[in-house]
Amino acid sequence: MGQLKALILWTGLFTLVFLSLGTVGLGYHALNQPLSLPAEEIIYQVPERSNLSLLASELKANHYLEDPGFLVLWARWKDRTLIQAGEYQLLQGDTALDLLDKLNQGQVMQHRVQLTEGWNFSELRRQLESDTRLLSDTRGLDEAELLDLLDMQTGYLEGWFFPDTYAVRRGFKVSDLLRRAHQRMQSILAEEWEARAIGLPYVSPEQALIMASIVEKETGLASEREAIAGVFVRRLQLGMRLQTDPTVIYGIKNFDGNLTRAHLREPTPYNTYVNFGLPPTPIAMPGRPALRAALHPEPGDALFFVARRDGSHEFSATLEAHEAAVRLYQLR
């Protein structure tokens, strides 16, 4: 009788061990089995306030994962149940454990958002608020409200956002992207200001930013930035008007693309044919090369330039030479 009980006990224990090993084996297989994806790559959206159990059930319903229970048990055992919302890229060959790693680490897809040199703030705002990948929390706000939302102390928005390509997840707030671009502009402007050439006619980094925005809008060829900056710097130093068309255009409401002589005589704060010195604000977003050119202008005696027909400019030191260049490249 005692031997029978012992046999039953050992048989039961063996069966339990066998079943346990079998379960572990099935679980290991399920966790390391590639997901059943319908394409080489899919974008999987994990909503806000989702949890791993709901997600696992959805994966099974979509036929991506055969045994979601093993994934949930493994995650609970390893204390890895916290997941982050967002878009995830799933590739052929990814396993349940690969997916869990992505969810735990928040490896959400990053979207590239381009802020382009030379955009003014209206163009920047229009681009960002129409981007369906972003959450537009700035729509309808006036300048004062935007300055307050972004915690900007500059007094105005124009020019204070660094043009670059920014990587963000879907649903990223427009205000957060603007805040990031503003912080980058402050940092880069401070770096360039610290390394500036001596003898420049700027009393603050803000004035250098204004000049850089003009250089950005006037330059057709990157190789001419320093030369154009040199012309404007010498004009400031000599007390001459800057006489630059982009500032005039910036000050015209609803500009139709046709700059007239009447526009050049219109007394707006941005008309540098009428006013001396720099305009009151930047007129666009300058990139680092334009900032560097404004702070390291090319030396020389040129005080004028006119556009050639190939996008480059003819530089002149005298009014007579400039008028001859205008007749050659513009009037003819």
C-alpha positions, 0 to 999 in steps of 0.5 A, a space after each residue: 500500500 505504501 509503495 502504491 502511494 509512493 508510486 502515485 506521488 512520484 507519478 503525479 510529481 513527474 506529470 507536474 514537472 512534465 506539464 510545467 516543462 511543456 508549458 515553459 517550452 510553449 511559452 518560450 516558443 510563443 514569446 520568440 515566435 515571429 509575429 504574424 504580420 500582414 506586410 514587411 512593415 506595419 505601423 501599430 498605434 498604441 492609444 493613450 491610457 492603454 494597458 498590456 492586457 488590452 493590447 495583447 488581446 488586440 494583437 490576438 484579434 488582429 492575428 498578429 499574436 497567437 498566445 497573448 497570455 504568455 506575453 502578459 504573464 512574462 511581463 508581469 513576472 519581469 515587472 515590465 507591464 508599463 507601456 507607452 502610447 504612440 506609433 510603433 514600427 513592427 517589422 517582419 521577424 519581430 517577436 513578442 519579446 521584441 514588441 515588449 521591448 519597444 513598448 517598455 522603452 517607448 521606441 515610438 516612431 519619429 517624424 521629421 518636421 522641417 523648419 526652413 531658413 527664410 520662413 517668416 513666422 506666419 509661414 512657420 505657423 501655417 506649416 505647423 498648424 496644418 501638419 496632421 502629425 502634430 497636435 495644434 494647440 496654438 491655433 487661434 492664439 494672438 501674439 501675446 498669448 503665444 508669447 505667454 504660452 511659450 514663456 518667451 521674454 523676447 517681446 515678439 515671435 519673429 525670427 526667434 525659432 531655429 530652422 532645422 529638421 526636428 524629430 517628433 512623435 505623432 501627436 507632438 504639440 506645436 507649442 512644444 516644437 516651437 519651444 524646442 526651436 526657440 531654445 535652440 535659436 537662443 543657444 546657437 545665437 549665444 554661441 555665435 555672438 560669443 565668437 563674433 568679430 570685433 568692431 561690429 555695429 550691433 549693441 546686442 545679439 538681437 540686432 545680430 539676429 535682425 541682420 542675419 534675417 536680412 542676409 538670409 532673405 537677400 542671399 541667393 548663393 551661399 558663397 555670397 552671405 559674408 559679402 552681403 553682410 559686409 555691405 550692410 555692416 558698412 552701410 550701418 557704420 557709415 550712417 547710410 540706409 540699408 535700402 533692402 527690398 526684403 524688409 520693405 516687402 515684410 512691412 507690406 500687408 498682403 503683398 502681391 509679389 509686385 514691389 513698386 516705387 510707391 512701396 519704396 516710399 511708403 513709411 512703414 517701420 520696415 522700410 529701410 529705404 526711408 528709415 535709417 538703421 535696422 528694422 525693429 524685428 527680424 524678418 525671417 528665420 535665419 540659419 546658422 550660416 546667416 548668423 555667422 555671416 552677420 557676425 563675421 562680415 567680409 571686409 572690403 569697400 563694396 556698398 552696393 549690390 545688384 542681382 545678376 540673372 544667374 542668382 549671383 550679385 554684382 558688388 560695387 564700391 561707388 554709386 556710379 559703378 552700381 548704377 552701371 551694374 543696374 543698367 547692365 543686369 536689370 534695366 536691359 
